[in-house]
Amino acid sequence: MAVVSREQVYKYLLRVLTPFSFAILLGCGSSSGTSALMTHFEPLPHTVTANHVDIVPNIDQSIGNRVAVDIRVNQISEPVFNAALDLAYDPNIIRFVYHIPGNFLEFDSNGPQNVSYEINPQDTATNDLVVGVSQTGSNAGNPGSTGSGTLVTLVFEPVNNGCSVLNFAKLKDQNGNVTTTEKSALVRPDGSVINGILFSQGGHIRVRQEGETEACIPKPQTP
């Protein structure tokens, strides 16, 4: 019986298979890298009230090993022109991939509005995700948006097995201690910050291999 070399097999496959099916064949059985990791968001128990900004799992946009969360506002009584958000996370565990536009600032009493999204995947000084969502155009005469809706949807993918916080970051004092002052804010059309907004505690993003059951204990975030 003739012996067929590996090189001859590859040459045959290249002739009879399409590039796509050949790539699938070569990748079969591979479980290396992050493709085998499972990712999900675990929100901390909390009560949603009026004038509340929350981090909510988005199941429909959590595709494959990626996890999506909505930044939602609930019963905002004062008009919002833009949102400046600062979220703490662990870039050693998860990586920001892309955003999906929301629906809250897209409409106000004047009708549909153009909205801009500016997202800094990582503030290297604090390991924060800095998000800016704003109606565009002149603030003058713009009524802003009130009520409830989604500001933006954020999608993350796994980097390493482990657990990452995902919450709204707070300012630190000169000694590095976390204060109660939020780094995030909702802003009126006149540029002033809306007081009395409650930002939720967020939760954890768990990255694990299938079958793992360890508790999700994130590492403390340090500058």
DRENDRENLO-921815 format. One record per residue: residue in one letter; x, y, z of N, C-alpha, C in turn; residue number from 1. Coordinates in pm, 1 decimal. Example, Ala and Ser with C-alpha at 12.3 -4.5 7.8 and 13.67 -1.06 7.14 Angstrom:
# residues 2
["A", [1319.0, -569.0, 780.0], [1230.0, -450.0, 780.0], [1320.0, -330.0, 780.0], 1]
["S", [1285.0, -225.0, 708.0], [1367.0, -106.0, 714.0], [1290.0, 3.0, 787.0], 2]
# end
This chain:
# residues 223
["M", [85.3, -119.4, 0.0], [0.0, 0.0, 0.0], [89.1, 124.8, 0.0], 1]
["A", [58.1, 218.3, -89.0], [140.4, 338.6, -99.9], [118.9, 427.0, 22.2], 2]
["V", [223.8, 493.9, 67.0], [216.6, 585.6, 180.0], [192.5, 726.0, 127.9], 3]
["V", [89.8, 790.9, 179.0], [55.1, 926.7, 136.9], [108.2, 1024.1, 240.1], 4]
["S", [185.2, 1120.3, 196.3], [244.9, 1216.8, 288.0], [143.1, 1322.2, 329.0], 5]
["R", [174.2, 1391.8, 438.5], [89.3, 1501.8, 486.3], [77.6, 1611.1, 381.4], 6]
["E", [189.1, 1638.7, 312.1], [189.2, 1742.9, 210.4], [95.5, 1707.4, 95.3], 7]
["Q", [90.5, 1579.1, 58.0], [2.0, 1537.2, -49.9], [-144.8, 1551.4, -10.4], 8]
["V", [-174.2, 1520.4, 116.5], [-311.3, 1536.4, 164.2], [-353.9, 1682.6, 158.2], 9]
["Y", [-265.1, 1773.3, 202.9], [-296.9, 1916.5, 200.9], [-319.4, 1966.1, 58.1], 10]
["K", [-235.4, 1919.9, -34.1], [-250.2, 1961.5, -173.2], [-384.6, 1914.9, -229.1], 11]
["Y", [-425.0, 1793.0, -191.1], [-553.4, 1741.4, -238.0], [-668.5, 1823.8, -181.1], 12]
["L", [-661.4, 1855.1, -52.8], [-766.5, 1933.4, 10.5], [-779.0, 2071.3, -52.4], 13]
["L", [-666.2, 2132.0, -84.2], [-667.3, 2263.8, -145.7], [-734.6, 2261.8, -281.8], 14]
["R", [-728.4, 2147.0, -351.0], [-789.8, 2136.8, -483.0], [-940.0, 2115.8, -474.6], 15]
["V", [-987.4, 2037.5, -375.6], [-1127.1, 1996.0, -374.0], [-1214.5, 2074.5, -277.6], 16]
["L", [-1154.6, 2143.6, -182.3], [-1233.2, 2218.1, -84.9], [-1228.5, 2366.7, -114.7], 17]
["T", [-1338.9, 2436.9, -81.5], [-1337.8, 2582.3, -89.3], [-1252.2, 2636.0, 23.1], 18]
["P", [-1198.3, 2756.6, 11.5], [-1118.0, 2814.1, 120.5], [-1192.1, 2816.0, 252.9], 19]
["F", [-1325.7, 2844.5, 248.5], [-1401.7, 2851.8, 373.3], [-1411.1, 2715.8, 441.7], 20]
["S", [-1447.2, 2610.9, 363.1], [-1462.4, 2479.5, 423.6], [-1328.5, 2423.6, 467.2], 21]
["F", [-1221.0, 2459.2, 396.6], [-1088.6, 2413.0, 436.0], [-1048.8, 2475.0, 570.1], 22]
["A", [-1082.1, 2604.3, 587.7], [-1050.0, 2670.1, 714.7], [-1127.8, 2607.0, 829.4], 23]
["I", [-1255.1, 2571.1, 803.3], [-1334.0, 2505.9, 907.0], [-1273.5, 2371.9, 943.8], 24]
["L", [-1228.5, 2294.5, 841.3], [-1169.8, 2163.3, 866.9], [-1044.6, 2175.1, 951.7], 25]
["L", [-960.0, 2272.4, 920.2], [-837.4, 2290.8, 997.1], [-867.4, 2332.1, 1140.3], 26]
["G", [-978.7, 2405.2, 1162.9], [-1009.5, 2453.0, 1296.7], [-1087.6, 2355.7, 1381.7], 27]
["C", [-1134.0, 2244.6, 1323.9], [-1213.3, 2149.5, 1399.8], [-1133.0, 2090.7, 1514.5], 28]
["G", [-1199.5, 2082.4, 1630.2], [-1135.9, 2019.9, 1745.1], [-1049.2, 2113.8, 1824.8], 29]
["S", [-1035.6, 2239.4, 1780.6], [-950.6, 2333.9, 1852.4], [-1027.8, 2392.9, 1969.1], 30]
["S", [-967.1, 2392.7, 2086.9], [-1029.8, 2453.6, 2204.7], [-935.0, 2551.0, 2271.4], 31]
["S", [-832.3, 2593.7, 2199.3], [-734.1, 2685.2, 2255.6], [-783.8, 2828.1, 2246.2], 32]
["G", [-715.3, 2918.9, 2314.9], [-750.1, 3059.7, 2310.5], [-876.2, 3087.9, 2389.6], 33]
["T", [-944.4, 3196.9, 2351.2], [-1061.6, 3240.2, 2427.2], [-1191.0, 3183.9, 2370.6], 34]
["S", [-1187.1, 3109.4, 2259.2], [-1310.0, 3061.3, 2196.9], [-1386.7, 2966.6, 2287.5], 35]
["A", [-1318.6, 2897.4, 2379.6], [-1385.1, 2801.6, 2468.2], [-1436.3, 2865.9, 2595.9], 36]
["L", [-1414.8, 2995.6, 2614.5], [-1456.8, 3062.9, 2736.6], [-1602.5, 3107.1, 2727.6], 37]
["M", [-1672.9, 3096.1, 2838.7], [-1810.9, 3143.3, 2848.9], [-1813.1, 3272.2, 2930.0], 38]
["T", [-1895.6, 3367.5, 2889.0], [-1897.8, 3499.3, 2951.9], [-2041.7, 3538.9, 2982.5], 39]
["H", [-2066.4, 3587.7, 3103.9], [-2199.0, 3638.3, 3134.8], [-2190.0, 3745.0, 3243.4], 40]
["F", [-2292.2, 3831.5, 3244.8], [-2298.1, 3942.0, 3340.6], [-2390.9, 3904.8, 3455.1], 41]
["E", [-2342.0, 3926.2, 3579.3], [-2419.0, 3897.3, 3699.6], [-2444.5, 4028.6, 3774.7], 42]
["P", [-2562.0, 4090.4, 3757.5], [-2588.8, 4216.5, 3828.9], [-2607.1, 4192.9, 3977.7], 43]
["L", [-2563.5, 4289.1, 4058.5], [-2586.4, 4281.9, 4201.8], [-2733.5, 4311.3, 4231.6], 44]
["P", [-2789.3, 4249.0, 4332.5], [-2930.1, 4275.7, 4366.4], [-2950.3, 4423.2, 4399.3], 45]
["H", [-3054.2, 4482.0, 4344.8], [-3082.8, 4622.4, 4372.0], [-3226.0, 4653.4, 4333.0], 46]
["T", [-3273.1, 4768.5, 4376.4], [-3407.8, 4815.3, 4343.2], [-3397.1, 4930.8, 4244.7], 47]
["V", [-3472.6, 4920.4, 4135.8], [-3473.5, 5026.9, 4035.6], [-3579.3, 5129.3, 4073.8], 48]
["T", [-3537.1, 5254.7, 4084.9], [-3627.0, 5362.7, 4123.5], [-3628.4, 5470.0, 4015.3], 49]
["A", [-3703.5, 5574.3, 4037.2], [-3702.5, 5688.7, 3945.8], [-3566.0, 5757.6, 3952.4], 50]
["N", [-3528.8, 5824.6, 3842.0], [-3400.0, 5894.3, 3830.8], [-3283.0, 5798.6, 3857.0], 51]
["H", [-3289.7, 5681.3, 3794.1], [-3193.4, 5573.3, 3816.4], [-3125.4, 5538.2, 3684.4], 52]
["V", [-2993.0, 5516.4, 3690.3], [-2916.6, 5468.0, 3574.7], [-2865.8, 5328.1, 3609.1], 53]
["D", [-2896.6, 5232.0, 3524.2], [-2872.3, 5091.9, 3557.1], [-2787.8, 5024.5, 3449.3], 54]
["I", [-2723.6, 4913.3, 3487.7], [-2651.2, 4827.2, 3394.2], [-2728.4, 4696.4, 3386.6], 55]
["V", [-2781.5, 4664.4, 3267.0], [-2876.0, 4554.0, 3251.4], [-2823.6, 4455.5, 3146.5], 56]
["P", [-2831.0, 4324.6, 3171.6], [-2788.8, 4227.7, 3069.1], [-2874.1, 4240.7, 2943.4], 57]
["N", [-2810.0, 4231.5, 2827.8], [-2880.2, 4228.8, 2699.7], [-2858.2, 4090.8, 2637.8], 58]
["I", [-2955.1, 4002.1, 2657.0], [-2940.9, 3863.9, 2612.5], [-2935.7, 3853.9, 2460.5], 59]
["D", [-3016.7, 3934.5, 2391.5], [-3025.4, 3925.0, 2245.4], [-2893.4, 3957.8, 2177.0], 60]
["Q", [-2814.9, 4051.7, 2235.5], [-2688.9, 4093.1, 2174.2], [-2568.2, 4019.6, 2233.2], 61]
["S", [-2591.1, 3929.1, 2329.0], [-2481.9, 3848.0, 2385.4], [-2464.8, 3723.8, 2298.4], 62]
["I", [-2381.9, 3736.7, 2196.9], [-2367.7, 3634.2, 2093.1], [-2233.1, 3563.9, 2107.6], 63]
["G", [-2234.3, 3430.4, 2099.7], [-2110.6, 3353.7, 2113.0], [-2055.6, 3368.3, 2253.8], 64]
["N", [-1926.3, 3400.3, 2262.2], [-1867.8, 3418.8, 2395.4], [-1860.7, 3566.2, 2435.1], 65]
["R", [-1931.9, 3650.7, 2364.3], [-1938.1, 3792.1, 2398.2], [-2058.7, 3820.8, 2486.5], 66]
["V", [-2047.5, 3923.4, 2569.7], [-2155.8, 3960.4, 2659.7], [-2191.0, 4107.1, 2636.0], 67]
["A", [-2320.5, 4135.1, 2630.2], [-2368.5, 4271.2, 2605.4], [-2449.3, 4320.6, 2724.9], 68]
["V", [-2431.7, 4446.9, 2756.9], [-2508.9, 4510.3, 2864.7], [-2565.9, 4642.0, 2814.0], 69]
["D", [-2686.0, 4671.8, 2859.5], [-2748.9, 4800.1, 2828.7], [-2724.7, 4898.1, 2943.7], 70]
["I", [-2694.9, 5021.7, 2909.7], [-2694.7, 5129.6, 3008.3], [-2830.4, 5196.6, 2996.5], 71]
["R", [-2915.9, 5171.4, 3094.9], [-3055.2, 5216.3, 3089.3], [-3083.1, 5326.1, 3191.7], 72]
["V", [-3166.5, 5420.3, 3151.3], [-3214.0, 5523.3, 3243.2], [-3360.7, 5495.6, 3272.4], 73]
["N", [-3401.6, 5524.3, 3396.1], [-3538.2, 5492.9, 3437.5], [-3606.4, 5615.9, 3496.9], 74]
["Q", [-3713.0, 5657.8, 3433.1], [-3798.6, 5766.6, 3482.4], [-3717.8, 5891.7, 3517.7], 75]
["I", [-3639.5, 5937.4, 3421.2], [-3562.5, 6060.8, 3441.2], [-3656.7, 6178.9, 3424.3], 76]
["S", [-3668.8, 6260.5, 3529.2], [-3769.6, 6367.0, 3529.2], [-3720.4, 6496.1, 3464.8], 77]
["E", [-3589.6, 6518.3, 3463.0], [-3535.5, 6641.0, 3403.3], [-3477.5, 6611.6, 3265.7], 78]
["P", [-3478.7, 6710.0, 3176.6], [-3432.0, 6686.4, 3039.7], [-3281.5, 6657.2, 3034.1], 79]
["V", [-3246.4, 6556.2, 2956.3], [-3106.7, 6514.8, 2939.6], [-3061.4, 6546.3, 2796.9], 80]
["F", [-2950.4, 6617.6, 2785.8], [-2891.2, 6647.8, 2655.1], [-2775.2, 6553.2, 2625.1], 81]
["N", [-2695.6, 6519.8, 2728.4], [-2588.6, 6422.8, 2709.3], [-2559.2, 6348.2, 2838.7], 82]
["A", [-2487.6, 6236.7, 2824.1], [-2448.6, 6153.6, 2938.0], [-2298.7, 6130.9, 2932.4], 83]
["A", [-2232.8, 6154.6, 3044.8], [-2088.9, 6127.0, 3058.1], [-2074.9, 6012.2, 3157.5], 84]
["L", [-2032.6, 5897.2, 3109.2], [-2030.7, 5775.3, 3189.7], [-1888.6, 5723.9, 3206.4], 85]
["D", [-1860.2, 5673.9, 3325.1], [-1727.3, 5619.4, 3356.0], [-1748.1, 5484.7, 3424.5], 86]
["L", [-1713.0, 5376.1, 3354.9], [-1736.8, 5242.5, 3407.7], [-1605.0, 5173.8, 3441.0], 87]
["A", [-1599.1, 5115.1, 3560.9], [-1480.2, 5040.6, 3603.5], [-1492.0, 4895.8, 3557.3], 88]
["Y", [-1380.6, 4840.9, 3507.9], [-1375.9, 4701.0, 3466.5], [-1230.7, 4655.7, 3469.8], 89]
["D", [-1207.7, 4526.7, 3453.4], [-1072.7, 4471.2, 3457.0], [-1030.4, 4430.6, 3315.9], 90]
["P", [-941.1, 4507.3, 3251.1], [-900.4, 4475.8, 3113.5], [-818.7, 4346.9, 3102.1], 91]
["N", [-775.9, 4290.4, 3214.2], [-707.9, 4161.2, 3210.2], [-807.0, 4045.5, 3195.5], 92]
["I", [-935.8, 4072.4, 3220.3], [-1038.1, 3968.7, 3213.5], [-1128.8, 3986.6, 3091.4], 93]
["I", [-1168.6, 4109.9, 3062.8], [-1258.4, 4138.1, 2950.7], [-1204.0, 4254.1, 2867.1], 94]
["R", [-1251.1, 4260.9, 2743.4], [-1210.1, 4366.9, 2650.6], [-1335.3, 4426.0, 2586.9], 95]
["F", [-1343.2, 4560.0, 2583.8], [-1453.3, 4624.7, 2513.6], [-1434.9, 4603.8, 2363.5], 96]
["V", [-1546.0, 4569.2, 2294.6], [-1538.8, 4540.1, 2150.8], [-1607.0, 4648.8, 2067.6], 97]
["Y", [-1734.9, 4673.6, 2095.3], [-1807.1, 4775.7, 2019.0], [-1932.1, 4817.2, 2095.5], 98]
["H", [-1998.9, 4920.7, 2045.4], [-2123.1, 4967.0, 2106.0], [-2236.8, 4958.5, 2005.5], 99]
["I", [-2358.5, 4957.9, 2058.1], [-2479.5, 4963.0, 1977.0], [-2558.2, 5085.5, 2022.4], 100]
["P", [-2599.2, 5172.5, 1930.0], [-2671.9, 5293.8, 1970.2], [-2797.6, 5260.7, 2050.1], 101]
["G", [-2830.4, 5351.4, 2144.0], [-2949.4, 5334.3, 2225.0], [-3070.2, 5402.4, 2163.1], 102]
["N", [-3173.4, 5426.2, 2245.8], [-3295.8, 5489.4, 2195.4], [-3342.6, 5606.4, 2281.6], 103]
["F", [-3273.2, 5633.3, 2392.0], [-3322.7, 5735.7, 2483.9], [-3302.2, 5876.7, 2430.7], 104]
["L", [-3180.2, 5910.0, 2388.7], [-3150.5, 6045.3, 2341.9], [-3188.3, 6065.8, 2195.2], 105]
["E", [-3228.7, 5958.8, 2127.0], [-3261.8, 5969.3, 1985.1], [-3392.6, 6043.1, 1959.4], 106]
["F", [-3474.1, 6059.0, 2066.8], [-3602.0, 6128.5, 2051.2], [-3625.8, 6221.3, 2169.8], 107]
["D", [-3682.4, 6337.4, 2140.9], [-3733.2, 6426.3, 2246.3], [-3862.0, 6489.6, 2195.1], 108]
["S", [-3909.0, 6591.5, 2263.0], [-4037.4, 6649.7, 2224.5], [-4033.8, 6717.4, 2087.2], 109]
["N", [-3913.0, 6743.1, 2034.2], [-3900.3, 6799.7, 1899.8], [-3895.9, 6692.4, 1791.9], 110]
["G", [-3896.0, 6565.3, 1832.9], [-3889.5, 6456.8, 1734.8], [-3753.4, 6388.7, 1735.4], 111]
["P", [-3718.1, 6318.6, 1626.0], [-3590.0, 6246.7, 1618.4], [-3470.7, 6341.4, 1630.3], 112]
["Q", [-3366.1, 6294.1, 1696.9], [-3244.9, 6373.1, 1716.3], [-3122.6, 6293.4, 1670.3], 113]
["N", [-3022.8, 6364.3, 1617.9], [-2894.0, 6301.1, 1588.3], [-2815.3, 6287.3, 1718.2], 114]
["V", [-2749.3, 6173.8, 1735.1], [-2676.7, 6145.3, 1858.5], [-2535.6, 6098.5, 1823.5], 115]
["S", [-2437.1, 6149.7, 1897.9], [-2298.2, 6106.5, 1879.0], [-2255.6, 6018.4, 1995.9], 116]
["Y", [-2166.8, 5923.3, 1965.8], [-2114.4, 5830.2, 2066.1], [-1962.7, 5835.4, 2062.8], 117]
["E", [-1902.1, 5864.4, 2177.6], [-1756.6, 5864.5, 2190.4], [-1719.2, 5771.0, 2304.9], 118]
["I", [-1641.0, 5666.8, 2272.6], [-1607.9, 5566.3, 2372.7], [-1457.9, 5541.9, 2372.9], 119]
["N", [-1396.9, 5561.9, 2489.8], [-1254.8, 5534.2, 2509.0], [-1244.9, 5395.1, 2569.7], 120]
["P", [-1195.0, 5295.7, 2492.4], [-1193.6, 5158.0, 2541.8], [-1122.5, 5138.8, 2674.2], 121]
["Q", [-1022.3, 5221.5, 2702.4], [-956.6, 5207.2, 2832.2], [-882.9, 5334.1, 2868.3], 122]
["D", [-921.2, 5390.9, 2981.1], [-844.0, 5499.9, 3038.9], [-725.2, 5435.0, 3109.5], 123]
["T", [-604.9, 5450.6, 3052.7], [-488.5, 5376.7, 3103.4], [-452.5, 5413.9, 3246.6], 124]
["A", [-502.1, 5528.1, 3293.4], [-468.8, 5568.5, 3430.1], [-554.9, 5496.6, 3533.5], 125]
["T", [-676.3, 5458.1, 3494.2], [-769.5, 5402.6, 3592.2], [-833.8, 5271.1, 3549.9], 126]
["N", [-804.6, 5222.5, 3429.1], [-871.0, 5102.6, 3377.1], [-1022.4, 5121.7, 3370.1], 127]
["D", [-1066.7, 5238.9, 3329.6], [-1208.7, 5268.5, 3315.3], [-1247.6, 5273.6, 3168.2], 128]
["L", [-1375.6, 5248.3, 3142.6], [-1432.2, 5268.2, 3010.3], [-1506.9, 5400.6, 3014.2], 129]
["V", [-1461.9, 5496.2, 2934.8], [-1519.8, 5630.5, 2935.5], [-1613.9, 5643.2, 2815.6], 130]
["V", [-1740.2, 5673.3, 2844.9], [-1844.8, 5674.7, 2741.4], [-1912.6, 5811.3, 2740.0], 131]
["G", [-1922.8, 5869.3, 2621.9], [-1995.8, 5994.4, 2604.9], [-2106.7, 5975.9, 2502.4], 132]
["V", [-2230.1, 6008.6, 2541.2], [-2345.3, 6000.1, 2450.3], [-2413.7, 6135.9, 2452.4], 133]
["S", [-2430.1, 6196.7, 2334.4], [-2481.7, 6333.4, 2332.4], [-2566.2, 6359.7, 2209.2], 134]
["Q", [-2674.3, 6434.6, 2229.3], [-2745.1, 6489.4, 2115.1], [-2654.3, 6592.6, 2049.2], 135]
["T", [-2660.9, 6603.3, 1918.6], [-2572.2, 6694.6, 1846.4], [-2647.5, 6822.0, 1810.0], 136]
["G", [-2569.5, 6921.1, 1768.9], [-2630.0, 7048.6, 1735.4], [-2624.1, 7143.5, 1852.3], 137]
["S", [-2681.6, 7259.5, 1835.4], [-2679.8, 7362.6, 1938.5], [-2769.7, 7323.6, 2055.3], 138]
["N", [-2722.7, 7352.5, 2175.8], [-2803.9, 7327.2, 2295.2], [-2923.2, 7423.0, 2302.4], 139]
["A", [-2909.3, 7540.3, 2243.2], [-3013.9, 7641.8, 2254.3], [-3143.7, 7591.3, 2192.6], 140]
["G", [-3247.9, 7592.6, 2271.0], [-3378.6, 7552.0, 2220.7], [-3399.5, 7401.7, 2216.3], 141]
["N", [-3299.2, 7323.3, 2253.8], [-3313.4, 7178.6, 2253.1], [-3376.8, 7136.0, 2385.2], 142]
["P", [-3490.9, 7069.9, 2381.6], [-3558.7, 7037.2, 2507.5], [-3495.5, 6921.8, 2584.2], 143]
["G", [-3412.7, 6839.1, 2518.7], [-3356.5, 6723.6, 2585.8], [-3458.2, 6611.5, 2600.0], 144]
["S", [-3415.5, 6497.2, 2651.9], [-3501.5, 6379.2, 2662.3], [-3533.1, 6348.7, 2808.2], 145]
["T", [-3655.1, 6304.9, 2834.1], [-3696.7, 6262.2, 2967.7], [-3759.4, 6123.0, 2957.7], 146]
["G", [-3782.2, 6061.8, 3075.2], [-3846.5, 5931.2, 3075.4], [-3746.8, 5817.4, 3090.6], 147]
["S", [-3771.6, 5708.2, 3019.7], [-3689.7, 5587.5, 3032.7], [-3642.3, 5540.0, 2896.2], 148]
["G", [-3533.3, 5464.3, 2895.3], [-3481.2, 5408.7, 2770.6], [-3336.6, 5366.3, 2785.2], 149]
["T", [-3276.9, 5326.0, 2673.9], [-3138.4, 5279.4, 2671.4], [-3047.6, 5388.8, 2616.0], 150]
["L", [-2945.5, 5424.3, 2692.7], [-2847.5, 5521.7, 2643.4], [-2757.3, 5459.1, 2538.8], 151]
["V", [-2707.0, 5338.9, 2567.2], [-2613.7, 5271.0, 2477.7], [-2601.8, 5125.7, 2522.8], 152]
["T", [-2570.9, 5037.5, 2429.5], [-2540.1, 4897.8, 2460.6], [-2391.1, 4875.9, 2440.1], 153]
["L", [-2324.5, 4814.9, 2537.6], [-2180.9, 4789.8, 2533.1], [-2155.7, 4640.0, 2522.1], 154]
["V", [-2064.2, 4601.8, 2433.4], [-2034.9, 4460.3, 2410.3], [-1889.3, 4432.7, 2447.0], 155]
["F", [-1868.8, 4326.8, 2527.0], [-1735.5, 4286.7, 2571.9], [-1706.4, 4143.6, 2527.9], 156]
["E", [-1579.0, 4111.1, 2518.4], [-1537.3, 3974.0, 2489.7], [-1434.0, 3931.1, 2593.7], 157]
["P", [-1417.4, 3798.8, 2615.3], [-1324.9, 3751.0, 2717.9], [-1179.4, 3765.2, 2676.5], 158]
["V", [-1094.2, 3790.2, 2775.5], [-949.2, 3791.3, 2756.5], [-886.3, 3674.4, 2831.4], 159]
["N", [-925.8, 3660.0, 2957.1], [-875.0, 3551.7, 3041.8], [-985.0, 3501.4, 3133.2], 160]
["N", [-968.8, 3379.3, 3178.3], [-1060.2, 3323.3, 3277.3], [-1052.5, 3407.0, 3405.3], 161]
["G", [-1168.3, 3437.4, 3464.4], [-1167.6, 3515.4, 3587.3], [-1295.6, 3593.9, 3604.1], 162]
["C", [-1289.5, 3698.1, 3684.9], [-1406.9, 3776.3, 3720.3], [-1371.5, 3924.6, 3719.9], 163]
["S", [-1451.6, 4004.4, 3652.5], [-1428.9, 4148.9, 3645.3], [-1549.7, 4223.6, 3698.4], 164]
["V", [-1523.3, 4328.9, 3775.7], [-1632.9, 4419.0, 3809.9], [-1680.6, 4489.1, 3683.9], 165]
["L", [-1802.8, 4533.6, 3684.1], [-1853.2, 4626.2, 3583.6], [-1952.6, 4716.5, 3654.8], 166]
["N", [-1906.0, 4835.0, 3690.3], [-1991.3, 4928.6, 3763.1], [-1951.1, 5071.5, 3731.0], 167]
["F", [-2031.5, 5163.4, 3780.9], [-2001.0, 5304.6, 3760.8], [-1892.5, 5346.2, 3860.1], 168]
["A", [-1781.9, 5396.3, 3807.2], [-1667.6, 5430.8, 3891.4], [-1697.3, 5554.2, 3975.7], 169]
["K", [-1629.5, 5560.0, 4088.7], [-1640.9, 5675.3, 4178.5], [-1504.3, 5743.0, 4193.0], 170]
["L", [-1509.2, 5871.0, 4228.0], [-1385.5, 5945.7, 4248.0], [-1309.0, 5894.0, 4369.5], 171]
["K", [-1176.4, 5911.9, 4367.0], [-1093.3, 5875.6, 4481.8], [-1032.7, 6002.2, 4541.8], 172]
["D", [-1007.6, 5997.2, 4673.3], [-947.3, 6112.6, 4738.4], [-796.3, 6111.6, 4716.5], 173]
["Q", [-725.9, 6208.1, 4775.9], [-582.5, 6222.0, 4754.1], [-502.9, 6103.6, 4808.5], 174]
["N", [-566.4, 6024.6, 4895.6], [-499.0, 5906.1, 4949.9], [-533.1, 5779.1, 4873.4], 175]
["G", [-612.2, 5794.2, 4766.2], [-647.3, 5678.4, 4685.9], [-767.3, 5602.0, 4736.2], 176]
["N", [-838.7, 5656.0, 4834.2], [-957.6, 5589.2, 4887.8], [-1079.8, 5627.3, 4804.7], 177]
["V", [-1165.1, 5528.9, 4778.4], [-1285.0, 5552.9, 4699.8], [-1384.8, 5636.6, 4779.6], 178]
["T", [-1438.0, 5740.3, 4716.7], [-1538.0, 5825.8, 4780.4], [-1677.3, 5785.3, 4732.2], 179]
["T", [-1777.2, 5859.9, 4773.8], [-1914.2, 5834.5, 4728.5], [-1952.0, 5920.6, 4608.6], 180]
["T", [-1857.9, 5999.9, 4558.2], [-1885.6, 6091.0, 4447.0], [-1875.3, 6017.9, 4313.7], 181]
["E", [-1982.5, 6024.2, 4236.0], [-1984.9, 5956.4, 4106.0], [-1897.4, 6030.0, 4004.0], 182]
["K", [-1832.2, 5951.5, 3916.9], [-1758.5, 6009.1, 3805.1], [-1849.0, 6025.9, 3682.8], 183]
["S", [-1967.3, 5963.9, 3688.2], [-2063.2, 5973.2, 3578.1], [-2165.9, 6082.5, 3607.3], 184]
["A", [-2229.7, 6130.7, 3499.4], [-2329.7, 6236.2, 3517.4], [-2423.1, 6242.0, 3397.3], 185]
["L", [-2545.0, 6286.4, 3423.2], [-2638.5, 6324.1, 3317.9], [-2643.8, 6476.3, 3314.8], 186]
["V", [-2646.9, 6532.2, 3192.6], [-2630.7, 6677.0, 3176.4], [-2750.4, 6736.6, 3103.8], 187]
["R", [-2796.9, 6851.3, 3153.3], [-2908.7, 6923.1, 3091.9], [-2864.6, 6990.7, 2961.6], 188]
["P", [-2962.0, 7038.3, 2882.7], [-2926.6, 7113.1, 2761.4], [-2845.0, 7238.7, 2788.1], 189]
["D", [-2858.2, 7300.3, 2908.3], [-2781.1, 7421.7, 2937.5], [-2639.9, 7390.2, 2987.6], 190]
["G", [-2604.0, 7261.9, 2995.3], [-2469.3, 7223.3, 3036.2], [-2453.7, 7194.3, 3184.4], 191]
["S", [-2557.1, 7213.0, 3262.6], [-2548.3, 7187.1, 3406.0], [-2576.8, 7039.8, 3436.0], 192]
["V", [-2514.1, 6990.3, 3541.9], [-2530.5, 6850.8, 3581.6], [-2661.6, 6832.8, 3657.3], 193]
["I", [-2733.5, 6726.4, 3626.8], [-2857.9, 6695.4, 3696.0], [-2823.9, 6628.1, 3828.7], 194]
["N", [-2867.2, 6687.0, 3937.2], [-2843.0, 6629.7, 4069.6], [-2948.3, 6524.0, 4103.1], 195]
["G", [-2915.1, 6438.7, 4199.0], [-3012.0, 6340.4, 4246.8], [-3024.2, 6216.3, 4161.3], 196]
["I", [-2931.0, 6196.0, 4067.0], [-2933.4, 6074.5, 3984.1], [-2865.4, 5961.4, 4060.4], 197]
["L", [-2930.0, 5846.8, 4065.4], [-2874.8, 5729.8, 4132.8], [-2816.3, 5634.2, 4030.5], 198]
["F", [-2686.3, 5608.6, 4040.6], [-2618.6, 5513.1, 3952.5], [-2608.3, 5378.6, 4024.5], 199]
["S", [-2648.6, 5272.2, 3957.4], [-2656.0, 5140.8, 4021.2], [-2516.5, 5088.7, 4056.1], 200]
["Q", [-2514.5, 4983.1, 4138.0], [-2388.5, 4920.4, 4178.0], [-2330.6, 4830.7, 4069.1], 201]
["G", [-2405.5, 4810.5, 3962.1], [-2354.4, 4727.2, 3853.4], [-2350.6, 4581.0, 3892.3], 202]
["G", [-2238.2, 4516.5, 3861.1], [-2225.7, 4374.8, 3892.2], [-2091.1, 4320.5, 3849.4], 203]
["H", [-2087.6, 4193.2, 3809.7], [-1963.8, 4125.8, 3770.7], [-1980.8, 4059.6, 3635.4], 204]
["I", [-1875.1, 4059.5, 3557.8], [-1870.9, 3977.9, 3436.9], [-1783.3, 3857.0, 3465.5], 205]
["R", [-1842.5, 3739.6, 3454.6], [-1774.5, 3613.6, 3484.3], [-1728.3, 3549.6, 3354.9], 206]
["V", [-1598.3, 3520.3, 3347.3], [-1540.4, 3449.6, 3233.0], [-1491.0, 3314.9, 3283.8], 207]
["R", [-1541.8, 3206.5, 3225.6], [-1507.4, 3074.2, 3277.6], [-1510.8, 2969.7, 3167.5], 208]
["Q", [-1449.7, 2855.4, 3195.5], [-1463.0, 2738.5, 3110.2], [-1596.1, 2671.0, 3141.9], 209]
["E", [-1655.2, 2605.4, 3043.7], [-1780.6, 2535.4, 3066.7], [-1763.4, 2431.4, 3177.6], 210]
["G", [-1856.2, 2433.0, 3272.7], [-1850.9, 2337.7, 3382.8], [-1790.9, 2392.8, 3509.0], 211]
["E", [-1719.1, 2505.8, 3500.4], [-1661.4, 2565.5, 3620.0], [-1770.9, 2630.4, 3703.8], 212]
["T", [-1759.5, 2616.6, 3835.0], [-1863.9, 2667.6, 3924.8], [-1808.6, 2757.6, 4035.1], 213]
["E", [-1682.2, 2801.4, 4024.3], [-1623.8, 2884.7, 4128.4], [-1702.0, 3016.0, 4142.4], 214]
["A", [-1704.9, 3067.0, 4264.9], [-1772.0, 3193.7, 4289.6], [-1700.6, 3307.3, 4217.0], 215]
["C", [-1777.6, 3409.0, 4179.5], [-1722.4, 3523.9, 4108.4], [-1671.9, 3625.7, 4209.6], 216]
["I", [-1539.9, 3631.2, 4226.2], [-1479.0, 3723.9, 4321.6], [-1380.0, 3812.2, 4245.1], 217]
["P", [-1423.0, 3933.7, 4203.6], [-1333.9, 4019.6, 4126.2], [-1220.9, 4076.4, 4211.6], 218]
["K", [-1109.5, 4103.3, 4145.9], [-999.2, 4168.1, 4215.0], [-1030.7, 4315.6, 4237.6], 219]
["P", [-984.8, 4374.8, 4348.4], [-1006.3, 4517.7, 4370.8], [-943.3, 4599.0, 4258.1], 220]
["Q", [-1011.1, 4704.1, 4213.5], [-960.7, 4789.3, 4106.7], [-866.9, 4894.1, 4166.1], 221]
["T", [-749.8, 4905.2, 4108.6], [-652.8, 5003.6, 4154.3], [-610.1, 5090.4, 4039.0], 222]
["P", [-576.1, 5215.9, 4061.9], [-534.1, 5305.0, 3953.6], [-408.8, 5254.9, 3885.2], 223]
# end
